[in-house]
């Protein structure tokens, strides 16, 4: 049986913001029916067993040589030409903005080119098309020729209709939390409410809303400690808002953190908090639930598909800080109820967002594309 030749295309591989990807790639490599290679544009210190694509100027030189043997009507760049000549079956773009690197392949008849799969992780769906015409133009011009789009949630899939992508081209394959591990339900700390968040510092995450929840809990006379991890363009908001709401004793901002260290911090917390304005799914929330933390999140976009309201946590409106604070107080004061939420959070995340599920769905997608 001929193996399906697959290229997984990344900008960079294995960096701090994508710790969940390498285990999935390793599992896919072990599939006997796949011949898979990882191509990257930027080498990363932690990247192993990947092919680093030559730099821009080297690619341009190679392009000229390769184009001499390409008699087709479409002028291809270096990697497009390479994938075509090597008879690659599927090119899977793990970073969606790389579409410009392979879009000329889409002008070639489907039977004569690799299948193109693009994973959409959030901003490329909810944010960028509103302000960048290049994204809208790509979806309108090339969307019908892309063989499959992958979204993180059902909500994200439906939202893609705004940009003219047919539903039958969109496949919901949520990200997984990593390798399975044993854990059990937990009880809250008794001395103080321990809250934690870990996300990219940008306006979509509703940094102020999260901090106002802490202020409400503090104003109620409750002992509360909130640890925030992450970096990004709006990181300056954190110290400013901590000062504005006089939360220096209750809130500590730590900046970026390695995933291994974050997992240890999750073990010490009681609740995960994230009242995002927009979120395709929420990897950190999934990970927190696998450690038994009830999550208090907004009902934005794909978050209700991660947190089961009134079972593994609570989903509120991004501005409903009073309700969020009340839910935290109620769970913290009722150890039996907290334990039931913790048990449900572990079960839901570890079963629904396992590597096995993600790999099975990706494998099925690849195989179905080759049968068309």
Secondary structure, DSSP 8 states (H G I E B T S, - for coil): ---EEEEEEESS-S-GGGTTHHHHHHHHHT-TTEEEEEEESS--TT--S-EE---HHHHHHHHHHHHTT--SSS---HHHHHHHHTT-SEEEESSGGGHHHHGGGGGS-GGGS-EEEEE--SHHHHTHHHH-HHHHHHHHHHTTT-SEEEESSHHHHHHGGGGT--GGGEEE-----SS----------SSSEEEEEE---SGGG-HHHHHHHHHHHHHTT--EEEEEE---TTTHHHHHHHHHTT-TTTEEEEE---HHHHHHHHHH-SEEEE--S--SS-HHHHHHHHTT-EEEEE--TTGGGTS-BTTTEEEE-TT-HHHHHHHHHHHHH-HHHHHHHHHHHHHHHHHHT-HHHHHHHHHHHHHHHHT-
